[in-house]
Amino acid sequence: MAEWEALTAKLQELAPYLFGILGSDLPSWKAVKTLWKAHRALGTDGVYDLVKLALASTRAFTDEHFTSPKVKALMASWGMHLDFAPDISGGALFSFLETMGGQLFGMVIGKGGASTMIDGLVGVITEKGGEVRCGARVDEILVSGGKAIGVRLSNGDIIRASRAVISNVNPKLMPDLLPDEQSARPTVARARAFRPGLSTMMIHLALDSLPAWTASEAREYNYVHIGPFVDDMALAYTDAAAGRLPSSPTLVVGQPTVSDPSRAPEGKHVLWVQVRVLPLEIADGRSWDEAGEGYADHVMGILEQYAPGLAQQVIGRAVLTPSDLERYNANLVLGDSLGGSHHPAQFFFLRPVPGWGRHRTPVDRLFICGAGTWPGGGVGGASGAMVASIVG
């Protein structure tokens, strides 16, 4: 308990500088100023601790601070939300922020469903005179004189840009949207090497009642993690990276109707299960269309161990395999829901790839934002805010 309280205090101490860096383009003078402020406030040892936290693996961090396997697993499970298995360098930072930050600041869930956030953002855009077009696929980014000047839609419509073209498309897909003379440039073509994180599966359930969790207090929470332990998470990642279906994947279970009953008919509940992590391609040659439902059955069997009788509570089930996710959204390359791996070689000032940093591309007036750029995945809006400040 003392170590937990010490880490809680540590986050409060580091928060102005951590969030300052997360909200700054890299590299930039703003980031340098934040680090200088951190040095003045924390001293050399404090900056050392900050850098160590950014580079450490979750296992190394939790081994240093805790002895309980359950507490270590609690923190490591947050790293698995991204592609930070326990032994991946850089995983400690995200695990630390999500674990300690979640208890300090809580988590926001939109009443009525995720569309609440989308409707709010669309409202802001239209209020400012903007227009949102759905079902309008961009076939090409138009370039003239080395500058992005607009986009051509699949229906032939052309939208001209007055100041800039801003894209939140996965960087890996960007070269194919540019004219051949641009996509052939080595600095542009480099984005094709942007690596996806491992894939995920979503299982959505409609239930007669909340699961009868063996840990009864779990019925009071919106999120339940099933690791179960650090070594299981490490093995699941290794299996998935080798193309094998993990026997014990990490499960992120959402119970939104615990706090928002409006999402289901009276007395009923919904559950979603994010399966972390899974192969981008299955080594035995099967497609996800062939393996998906069977593997979802395996996951349901795991859940049954922690919530006996769950199978009898299910009214309806929908499984979205990695292939389904990519079909619904081309940005989820091979079922990667992260917008690209967050390992150190694709993070910080290296995100997404060299020559594409600071939310700029090798094409003048073409900017990028979203999970494929710094500061990475999530719904914080920081990358969009950075681009807005650049474009003005």
C-alpha positions as CSV (number, residue, x, y, z in Angstrom):
1,M,0.0,0.0,0.0
2,A,2.8,2.4,0.8
3,E,4.4,1.9,-2.6
4,W,1.0,2.4,-4.3
5,E,0.5,5.6,-2.5
6,A,4.1,6.7,-3.3
7,L,3.4,6.1,-7.0
8,T,0.2,8.0,-6.8
9,A,2.1,10.9,-5.4
10,K,4.7,10.5,-8.1
11,L,2.2,10.8,-10.8
12,Q,0.9,14.1,-9.3
13,E,4.5,15.3,-9.2
14,L,5.3,14.3,-12.7
15,A,1.9,15.1,-14.4
16,P,2.7,18.7,-15.5
17,Y,5.8,17.5,-17.3
18,L,4.4,14.2,-18.6
19,F,1.3,15.8,-20.0
20,G,3.4,18.7,-21.2
21,I,5.5,16.4,-23.3
22,L,2.4,14.4,-24.5
23,G,0.9,17.7,-25.7
24,S,4.0,19.0,-27.5
25,D,5.2,18.2,-31.0
26,L,8.5,16.2,-31.0
27,P,11.0,17.6,-31.4
28,S,10.0,21.1,-30.6
29,W,11.1,24.1,-28.5
30,K,7.9,23.6,-26.5
31,A,9.1,20.1,-25.5
32,V,12.5,21.4,-24.6
33,K,11.0,24.1,-22.4
34,T,8.9,21.4,-20.6
35,L,12.0,19.3,-20.0
36,W,13.9,22.4,-18.7
37,K,11.0,23.1,-16.3
38,A,11.1,19.5,-15.2
39,H,14.8,19.8,-14.5
40,R,14.4,22.9,-12.5
41,A,11.6,21.4,-10.5
42,L,12.7,17.8,-10.1
43,G,16.5,18.1,-10.4
44,T,18.7,15.8,-12.4
45,D,17.6,12.7,-10.6
46,G,14.0,13.6,-11.3
47,V,14.6,13.9,-15.0
48,Y,16.5,10.6,-14.9
49,D,13.5,9.0,-13.3
50,L,11.2,10.5,-16.0
51,V,13.4,9.1,-18.9
52,K,13.7,5.8,-17.1
53,L,9.9,5.6,-16.9
54,A,9.6,6.3,-20.6
55,L,12.0,3.5,-21.6
56,A,11.3,0.8,-19.0
57,S,9.2,-2.3,-19.6
58,T,6.2,-2.9,-17.5
59,R,7.7,-6.0,-15.9
60,A,10.9,-4.1,-14.9
61,F,8.8,-1.3,-13.5
62,T,6.4,-3.5,-11.5
63,D,9.2,-5.8,-10.3
64,E,10.9,-2.7,-8.9
65,H,7.9,-1.4,-7.1
66,F,5.7,-4.3,-6.1
67,T,5.9,-7.9,-4.8
68,S,2.2,-8.9,-5.3
69,P,1.6,-10.8,-8.6
70,K,-1.9,-9.5,-8.6
71,V,-0.8,-5.9,-8.4
72,K,1.8,-6.4,-11.1
73,A,-0.9,-8.0,-13.3
74,L,-3.2,-5.1,-12.7
75,M,-0.7,-2.6,-14.1
76,A,0.5,-4.9,-16.9
77,S,-3.0,-5.4,-18.2
78,W,-3.1,-1.7,-19.2
79,G,0.0,-2.1,-21.3
80,M,-1.8,-4.8,-23.2
81,H,-4.4,-2.2,-24.3
82,L,-1.7,-1.0,-26.6
83,D,1.0,-3.4,-27.9
84,F,3.1,-3.3,-24.8
85,A,3.6,-6.8,-23.6
86,P,5.2,-6.9,-20.2
87,D,8.8,-7.2,-21.5
88,I,8.5,-4.6,-24.3
89,S,10.6,-1.4,-23.7
90,G,8.5,1.7,-23.2
91,G,5.5,-0.1,-21.8
92,A,5.9,1.1,-18.2
93,L,4.9,4.7,-19.1
94,F,1.5,3.8,-20.5
95,S,0.8,1.3,-17.8
96,F,1.7,3.8,-15.1
97,L,-0.4,6.6,-16.6
98,E,-3.5,4.5,-17.1
99,T,-3.3,2.7,-13.8
100,M,-2.5,5.6,-11.5
101,G,-4.3,8.2,-13.7
102,G,-7.5,6.1,-13.8
103,Q,-7.8,6.1,-10.0
104,L,-6.9,9.8,-9.7
105,F,-9.0,11.3,-12.5
106,G,-11.5,8.5,-13.4
107,M,-12.5,7.6,-17.0
108,V,-15.2,9.3,-19.1
109,I,-18.0,7.2,-20.7
110,G,-20.5,8.8,-23.0
111,K,-24.1,8.4,-21.8
112,G,-26.0,6.5,-24.5
113,G,-23.0,5.2,-26.3
114,A,-19.8,6.3,-28.2
115,S,-22.0,8.2,-30.7
116,T,-22.3,10.9,-28.0
117,M,-18.7,11.9,-28.6
118,I,-19.1,11.7,-32.4
119,D,-22.3,13.8,-32.3
120,G,-20.5,16.4,-30.1
121,L,-17.6,16.7,-32.4
122,V,-19.8,17.0,-35.5
123,G,-21.8,19.7,-33.6
124,V,-18.6,21.7,-33.0
125,I,-17.6,21.4,-36.7
126,T,-21.0,22.5,-38.1
127,E,-21.3,25.3,-35.5
128,K,-18.0,26.7,-36.9
129,G,-19.2,26.5,-40.4
130,G,-17.7,23.2,-41.4
131,E,-19.2,20.2,-43.1
132,V,-18.9,16.5,-42.4
133,R,-19.4,14.2,-45.3
134,C,-20.0,10.5,-44.6
135,G,-19.6,7.8,-47.2
136,A,-17.3,10.1,-49.2
137,R,-14.2,8.1,-49.9
138,V,-11.1,10.0,-50.9
139,D,-9.4,8.4,-53.9
140,E,-6.5,10.8,-54.3
141,I,-4.8,13.7,-52.6
142,L,-4.2,16.3,-55.3
143,V,-0.7,17.8,-55.5
144,S,0.4,20.7,-57.7
145,G,3.9,22.3,-57.6
146,G,4.8,20.0,-54.7
147,K,1.9,21.3,-52.6
148,A,-1.2,19.5,-51.5
149,I,-4.1,21.5,-53.0
150,G,-7.2,19.3,-52.3
151,V,-8.7,15.8,-52.6
152,R,-10.6,13.9,-55.3
153,L,-13.5,11.8,-54.0
154,S,-14.5,8.4,-55.5
155,N,-17.6,10.0,-57.0
156,G,-15.4,12.4,-58.9
157,D,-16.0,15.5,-56.7
158,I,-13.0,17.7,-56.0
159,I,-12.6,19.6,-52.8
160,R,-10.1,22.4,-52.9
161,A,-8.0,23.3,-49.9
162,S,-7.5,26.9,-49.0
163,R,-4.6,26.4,-46.6
164,A,-3.8,22.7,-46.1
165,V,-5.0,19.1,-46.4
166,I,-5.1,17.4,-43.1
167,S,-5.4,13.6,-43.0
168,N,-6.0,11.2,-40.1
169,V,-5.6,8.2,-42.4
170,N,-3.2,5.5,-41.1
171,P,0.3,6.7,-42.4
172,K,0.9,3.2,-44.0
173,L,-1.9,4.0,-46.4
174,M,-0.9,7.5,-47.3
175,P,1.5,6.9,-50.2
176,D,-1.3,5.1,-52.2
177,L,-3.4,8.2,-51.9
178,L,-0.8,10.4,-53.6
179,P,0.1,10.8,-57.3
180,D,2.7,8.4,-58.6
181,E,5.4,11.0,-58.8
182,Q,4.9,11.7,-55.1
183,S,4.5,8.2,-53.8
184,A,7.7,7.1,-55.6
185,R,9.8,9.5,-53.6
186,P,11.8,7.6,-51.0
187,T,10.7,9.9,-48.2
188,V,7.1,9.3,-49.0
189,A,7.3,5.6,-49.8
190,R,9.0,5.1,-46.4
191,A,5.6,5.3,-44.7
192,R,4.6,2.0,-46.3
193,A,7.0,0.4,-43.7
194,F,5.0,1.7,-40.8
195,R,4.4,-1.4,-38.7
196,P,1.0,-2.3,-37.3
197,G,0.6,-3.5,-33.8
198,L,-0.8,-7.0,-33.3
199,S,-4.5,-7.4,-34.0
200,T,-7.6,-7.6,-31.9
201,M,-11.0,-9.2,-31.9
202,M,-14.2,-7.7,-30.5
203,I,-17.0,-9.8,-29.1
204,H,-20.3,-8.0,-28.4
205,L,-22.9,-9.6,-26.2
206,A,-26.5,-8.8,-25.3
207,L,-27.3,-10.3,-21.8
208,D,-30.3,-11.1,-19.7
209,S,-28.3,-9.9,-16.6
210,L,-24.9,-8.9,-15.5
211,P,-22.3,-11.7,-15.4
212,A,-22.1,-13.6,-12.1
213,W,-18.4,-12.8,-11.6
214,T,-16.7,-15.0,-9.1
215,A,-15.2,-11.8,-7.8
216,S,-18.6,-10.3,-7.0
217,E,-17.3,-6.7,-6.7
218,A,-16.5,-6.8,-10.5
219,R,-20.3,-6.3,-11.0
220,E,-19.8,-2.7,-9.9
221,Y,-17.2,-1.7,-12.5
222,N,-17.3,-0.6,-16.1
223,Y,-14.0,-2.4,-16.9
224,V,-12.8,-5.9,-16.0
225,H,-9.4,-7.2,-17.0
226,I,-8.6,-10.9,-17.3
227,G,-4.8,-11.4,-17.7
228,P,-4.7,-13.3,-15.6
229,F,-1.0,-12.8,-14.6
230,V,2.1,-11.1,-16.1
231,D,3.6,-14.3,-17.5
232,D,0.3,-15.2,-19.2
233,M,0.3,-11.8,-20.9
234,A,3.9,-12.2,-22.1
235,L,3.1,-15.6,-23.5
236,A,0.0,-14.4,-25.3
237,Y,2.0,-11.7,-27.0
238,T,4.8,-14.1,-28.0
239,D,2.2,-16.5,-29.4
240,A,0.4,-13.9,-31.4
241,A,3.6,-12.4,-32.8
242,A,4.5,-15.9,-34.0
243,G,1.1,-16.3,-35.7
244,R,-0.3,-18.7,-33.1
245,L,-3.7,-18.2,-31.4
246,P,-3.0,-17.6,-27.7
247,S,-4.5,-20.1,-25.4
248,S,-4.9,-17.4,-22.7
249,P,-5.3,-14.0,-24.3
250,T,-5.7,-10.9,-22.2
251,L,-9.4,-9.9,-22.1
252,V,-10.6,-6.4,-21.7
253,V,-14.2,-6.6,-20.7
254,G,-16.5,-3.6,-20.8
255,Q,-19.7,-3.4,-18.8
256,P,-21.1,0.0,-19.8
257,T,-24.6,-0.7,-18.6
258,V,-23.3,-0.8,-15.0
259,S,-23.2,3.0,-15.0
260,D,-25.4,3.7,-18.1
261,P,-28.5,1.5,-18.2
262,S,-29.8,3.5,-21.2
263,R,-27.7,1.4,-23.5
264,A,-29.9,-1.7,-23.1
265,P,-33.6,-2.4,-22.5
266,E,-34.8,-2.2,-18.9
267,G,-33.3,-5.0,-16.9
268,K,-30.9,-6.1,-19.7
269,H,-27.2,-5.5,-20.2
270,V,-24.6,-5.3,-22.9
271,L,-21.0,-6.6,-22.7
272,W,-18.1,-6.1,-25.0
273,V,-14.9,-8.1,-24.9
274,Q,-11.7,-6.9,-26.6
275,V,-9.3,-9.8,-27.1
276,R,-5.6,-8.8,-26.8
277,V,-3.5,-9.7,-28.6
278,L,-3.9,-11.7,-31.8
279,P,-1.9,-12.6,-34.9
280,L,-2.0,-10.3,-37.8
281,E,-1.9,-13.5,-39.9
282,I,-2.5,-17.0,-38.6
283,A,0.6,-19.2,-39.1
284,D,-1.3,-22.4,-40.0
285,G,-2.7,-20.7,-43.1
286,R,-6.3,-20.2,-42.0
287,S,-8.0,-16.9,-42.6
288,W,-9.7,-15.0,-39.8
289,D,-13.0,-15.6,-41.6
290,E,-12.4,-19.4,-41.0
291,A,-11.0,-19.2,-37.5
292,G,-12.9,-16.4,-36.0
293,E,-16.1,-17.9,-34.6
294,G,-14.2,-20.9,-33.2
295,Y,-11.7,-18.7,-31.4
296,A,-14.6,-16.6,-30.1
297,D,-16.0,-19.8,-28.6
298,H,-12.7,-20.4,-26.9
299,V,-12.8,-16.8,-25.4
300,M,-16.3,-17.4,-24.1
301,G,-15.0,-20.6,-22.4
302,I,-12.4,-18.5,-20.6
303,L,-15.0,-16.0,-19.5
304,E,-17.1,-18.8,-18.2
305,Q,-14.3,-19.7,-15.8
306,Y,-14.6,-16.2,-14.2
307,A,-18.4,-15.7,-14.7
308,P,-20.1,-19.1,-14.4
309,G,-23.4,-19.4,-16.3
310,L,-22.5,-16.6,-18.7
311,A,-23.4,-18.7,-21.8
312,Q,-27.0,-19.1,-20.5
313,Q,-27.3,-15.3,-20.1
314,V,-26.4,-14.5,-23.7
315,I,-29.3,-13.2,-25.8
316,G,-27.2,-12.3,-28.8
317,R,-23.6,-12.3,-29.9
318,A,-21.7,-10.5,-32.6
319,V,-18.0,-11.3,-33.3
320,L,-15.7,-8.9,-35.2
321,T,-12.5,-10.6,-36.2
322,P,-9.4,-8.7,-37.2
323,S,-10.4,-9.1,-40.8
324,D,-13.9,-7.7,-40.1
325,L,-12.4,-4.7,-38.4
326,E,-10.2,-3.9,-41.4
327,R,-13.2,-4.3,-43.7
328,Y,-15.2,-1.8,-41.7
329,N,-12.3,0.6,-41.4
330,A,-9.3,0.4,-43.7
331,N,-7.2,2.3,-41.1
332,L,-7.3,-0.8,-38.9
333,V,-4.6,-2.5,-41.0
334,L,-4.8,-6.3,-40.5
335,G,-7.0,-5.7,-37.5
336,D,-4.6,-3.5,-35.6
337,S,-6.8,-1.1,-33.6
338,L,-3.9,1.1,-32.4
339,G,-3.0,3.0,-35.5
340,G,0.4,1.3,-35.7
341,S,2.7,-0.2,-33.2
342,H,3.8,2.0,-30.3
343,H,7.2,0.4,-29.7
344,P,10.1,2.8,-29.3
345,A,11.2,2.6,-32.9
346,Q,7.8,4.1,-33.9
347,F,7.2,6.4,-31.0
348,F,8.2,9.8,-29.6
349,F,9.9,11.8,-32.4
350,L,10.1,8.7,-34.6
351,R,6.3,8.5,-35.0
352,P,5.2,7.4,-37.6
353,V,8.5,7.2,-39.5
354,P,11.5,9.5,-40.1
355,G,10.6,12.4,-42.3
356,W,7.0,12.3,-41.3
357,G,7.4,13.7,-37.8
358,R,5.9,16.8,-36.1
359,H,2.6,16.0,-38.0
360,R,4.1,17.0,-41.3
361,T,4.6,14.9,-44.4
362,P,7.2,15.2,-47.2
363,V,4.5,16.9,-49.2
364,D,4.1,20.6,-48.5
365,R,0.8,21.6,-47.0
366,L,-0.2,18.0,-46.2
367,F,-0.4,17.3,-42.5
368,I,-1.3,14.2,-40.6
369,C,-2.9,13.6,-37.2
370,G,-4.5,10.6,-35.4
371,A,-3.3,7.5,-33.6
372,G,-0.5,7.0,-36.2
373,T,1.2,10.2,-35.1
374,W,2.5,11.5,-31.8
375,P,1.3,11.0,-29.0
376,G,-0.3,7.8,-30.3
377,G,-3.5,6.0,-29.7
378,G,-6.4,7.1,-27.6
379,V,-9.2,9.7,-27.8
380,G,-7.3,12.7,-26.3
381,G,-7.3,14.9,-29.4
382,A,-3.7,16.1,-28.8
383,S,-2.5,15.4,-32.3
384,G,-5.4,17.3,-33.9
385,A,-4.7,20.2,-31.5
386,M,-1.1,20.3,-32.6
387,V,-2.0,20.3,-36.3
388,A,-4.5,23.1,-35.6
389,S,-1.9,25.2,-34.0
390,I,0.5,24.6,-37.0
391,V,-2.1,25.4,-39.7
392,G,-3.7,28.3,-37.7
